[in-house]
Amino acid sequence: EKADLVPSNLSLSSLEMTLVTAMSRESVLKNYLSLVKDKYDYVLIDCMPSLGMITFNALTAADSVIIPVQAQYLPAKGMTQLLGTIAKVRKHTNADLKIDGILLTLVDGRTNLAKSTVEALRENFGSHIRIYRSMIPAAVKAAEVSSKGTSIYAYEPNSPVSKAYASFTKEVLADGRQKERLHASHEHAR
């Protein structure tokens, strides 16, 4: 499969300040993506774990959001803030934004903290937000990848992290195909 990658770098940090004074600042990314979106089946926007203008732009431009949450106490608590931001985006700039689900990351199944965090997320959000079956394990090799400038698939193709991301990708693609079939059957019924 073909893929285009537009990686971020440190200069992206100055974009946050530039967006503050930009006209239609919430829609800058949406406007750029509208020029190319028909060329792609999927456009993935990977945001830093902050709730600034860049994230607001990404949520405004997105059809749906997958929320990665580290299986630790503070990131799980941040879910409430992020859900509040998503509610604001839905109200003001993107009423159609959907939450596809929660992806648990940095899961260390050996610790009680990870187990209790996963359980708390399932208990608090699982009834109204999908929590993906695939969970990304914590691993030293995954942390080394960014310093090597490569993907986990190239660096450690048979690692548990690579396998977990592959499983997650299959889960997301299967979801997409199911949604397409449902949409097509609704269109056909009209």
Secondary structure, DSSP 8 states (H G I E B T S, - for coil): ---------TTHHHHHHHHHTSTTGGGHHHHHHHTTGGG-S-------SS-SHHHHHHHHH-SEEEEEEESSHHHHHHHHHHHHHHHHHHHHT-TT-EEEEEEEEEE-TTSHHHHHHHHHHHHHHTTTS-EEEEEEE--HHHHHHHHHTS-HHHH-TTSHHHHHHHHHHHHHHHHHHHHHHHHHHHHHH-
